[in-house]
Amino acid sequence: GAVVSQHPSRVICKSGTSVKIECRSLDFQATTMFWYRQFPKKSLMLMATSNEGSKATYEQGVEKDKFLINHASLTLSTLTVTSAHPEDSSFYICSARSTGSFHGYTFGSGTRLTVV
Amino acid sequence: QKEVEQDPGPLSVPEGAIVSLNCTYSNSAFQYFMWYRQYSRKGPELLMYTYSSGNKEDGRFTAQVDKSSKYISLFIRDSQPSDSATYLCAMTSTGGSYIPTFGRGTSLIVHP
């Protein structure tokens, strides 16, 4: 089945530094990738939607200059958290929808970011 | 009113019980309906998806969609402790970017 590989699974960084999270679709081409943030015991909060070769569409309230999303190919999307602060600590998850017929969304395993 | 309503639980059942998980929604444009299982600190895993109304069965799992009532269900037969997880419903309309709308998830605990 479809697999999305997300790295790193866990990262601790110092306040003020930037962190890059990668998501790769391993066995399918992802037309669209979604980036979510999830707080403990809460549902998924959509941050942005990205289509290959286009600028990402950010949800209201999400700072596009802080959360940089790049979807340079049909198999790779990256989320860079710039100038991270402790309040950015969270669980970030990507998901992808393949080209062609709809077969649901495949999620990565998530990245737990801790900013100290 | 949220687009998708889902009781967060927790729902606690004994091993072997039949579990019923439900979501209601308000957007009549939704056509694809999905159920995801999420273990703690992991990404959601797609269990099943259906298109429009009807039932779909996969092993111990059965998904039902009633578009007239805007109500979807996931049934788990012979529940196991390994089924303990959060179950999220999701739905989307056709066309555009297929942006999914998720319920907040129901926490299920199956105790031995």
Interface residues (C-beta under 8 A of the other chain):
Chain A: V4 Q6 T32 F34 K41 K42 S43 L44 L46 T49 N51 T57 F91 I93 S95 R97 F102 H103 G104 Y105 T106 F107 G108 S109 G110 R112
Chain B: P8 Y32 M34 Y36 R41 K42 G43 P44 E45 L46 Y49 Y51 L88 A90 T94 S97 Y98 I99 P100 F102 G103 R104 G105 S107
